[in-house]
Amino acid sequence: MERDGSPRSPPPEGSSPPGEGPASDLGQALSQILHRLTGPESRRGRARNAALQDLGALLEATECDRLFAGSDTPLGGAPGTLGEVAAALEKHAAPRKEEEGGGDGCSAVAEKAAAVGLLFTKLLRRVESAKESPGCLAGKRGLRHLAGPIYVFAITHSLPQPWTRPASRDVAREVLALLLRVTECGSVAGFLHGEHEGEKGRFAEIMGLLQPDLNKESWKNNPATKHVFSWTLQQVTRPWLNQHLERILPPSLLISDDYQIENKVLGVHCLHHIVLNVPAADLLQYNRAQVLYHALFNHLYTPEHHLIQAVLLCLLDLFPVLEKGLHWKGGAARPTTHCDEVLQLILTHMEPEHRILLRRTYARNLPAFVKRLGILTVRHLKRLERVILGYLEVYDGPEEEARLKILETLKLLMQYTWPRVSCRLVVLLKALLKLICDVARDSSLTPEPVKGALLEEATDCLLLLDRCSQGQVKGLLAKIPQSCEDSKVVECVRKVQLVSEGAPYSGT
């Protein structure tokens, strides 16, 4: 079904359409309503409202068997015309580009959506009645043409968006629940990929309906389309998603490549879902994984914490796919990987970064990169050391998320690269002791549990540092309990000394 196709012209007055009289009258009435919804006169509010009222009256006055009687061809008979009417109603209720930011126009969209939702509710109840009649063929025939446009309408107006209001969202959710009941689906996921084994599902049909509004020239004309696409995509997982890869990958890349941050983030979330739910073999085919990588990597140059967080999470799941075919055969040095490239760029951005939200975002994801590289993190040891020392010095607010994550990174780093740690003993020991003293004397609003977590993590790092340096830390800390008056600092030092002597410590 073409969403942007030209409407049917109503038959001339006095003409006698072929077929049965009552059925022909119904088809003519539906064609006239369709013309009033899509033709030039549809721009006038009164004409549209009159068409909606006439459609409601027609649905109430027409018997179910007549309403859905007709040919089984895609656009044959009343069911095909009803499908066109449903598509026109969905477009009538859809927001326009200028209504994306809110305002009076959005209230008008919500009012139109509520009116169209009531019509869809009537229509689905007629389908439900037709399915209960003997044979059920009429109801199934009508549902085949109606399900797609009604679903797009329901998702457009049921999600919290600037163009929706509580009343329009309630109506849209009622339409969606009724659609699932009529189609005998227990969930939206079942509706899309098929409720039972071997059942085709309607995901391809929905993507086909959205496709005209998801190309480079038109995707911003209807601000709801990207959200319907993203939300629908998230409902379909393995093993159903890979067969639709050609349909879903280009729009996801298109949305992520926009200049608006919210669109970039939305597109990256779509790409992440694809990475998680499409087999690696399909992503590697035709170099798709490399295309994904380069699209994501370029986003790392945009200093926006929401975007950086989404991109790094997606990249961490993409690395196993990209490195699936890489095998080190020994002898020569291991080749650098995509993970190396990304970590190098992250560290470059972390060193001079002063914006607290970006610092937290980078620090939050740093442990995952160290885990991913393992002992190969030694390639980045000098830069990691500079970043760790710099971040440990800076107060991060009451939550102290950045410093806690940096301490976790330091612990992992010492575990993976312990042979290289002893030569950095003095520098790391000074930084950890300074942190412990700063936290112990902190009189800010930092909660006590957060201070306790910082002290515990720093103590764990001192223990690892002692092991990596063959017990040198214990000797260097020996005089602190005698000269330091702060009880919290002394307690941390004594824990290190006790564990070094063989006593158990639950913190490691």
Protein Blocks (a to p, Z undefined) as FASTA:
>chain_A
ZZkbccdddddehiacedjfklmmmmmmmmmmmmmmmmmklmpmklmmmmmmmmmmmmmm
pcfklmmgccfbfkgcjklmmmmmmmmmmmmmpccfklmngpjklmmmmmmmmmmmmmmm
mmmmmmmmmmmpghjlmmmmmmmmmmmmmmmmmmmmmpccfkbcfklmmmmmmmmmmmmm
mnopabfklmmnopbghiabjmlmmmmmmmmmmcfklmmmpmmlmmmmmmmmmmpccfkl
mmmmmmmmmmmmmmmmpmbfklmmmmmmmmmmmmmmgcfklmmgghlmmmmmmmmmmmmm
pccfklmmmmmmmmmmmmmmmmmmpcceehiacdddfklmmmmmmmmmmmmpmbfklmmm
mmmmmmmmmmmnmmmlmmmmmmmmmmmmmmmmpcgbjnlmmmmmmmmmmmmmmmmmmmmm
mmmmmmmmmmmmmmmmmmmmpcbfbdfklmmmmmmmmmmmmmmmmmmnnomlmmmmmmmm
mmpcbfklmmmmmmmmmmmnopacfkZZ
